């Protein structure tokens, strides 16, 4: 018998199969759209996080630029540490660099005594008490 002409409950078998396929496709489209909506929301959330992190990075870079200003560092070093800028007489010329870089010959210094551990006194044993010598009787 031809499957296109066979009837089940008064409806052709081909029509039942086609209706089942349409339902399956509709359900597949529904699932795909639902998953796409979830992904879209997830992507939007990640984009917001990226924008927030970029904003924080921009603020931190501005703060670092403020904290590293040479004038500010000079004022702080002068106020808190008593440091002054180096004067021009402390600058080295390129011709004098080999002399500065050459290590000075120094004799090795002994280690400071306050860094060495103090030796502990060694206990001296007391001499044994003398016992009188006992002479053996001779015969």
Secondary structure, DSSP 8 states (H G I E B T S, - for coil): --TTT-EETTEEHHHHHHHHHHHHHHHHHHHHHHHHHHHHHHHHHHHHHHHHHHHHHHHHHHHHHHHT-HHHHHHHIIIII------GGG---GGGHHHHHS----------TTTS-----------------------
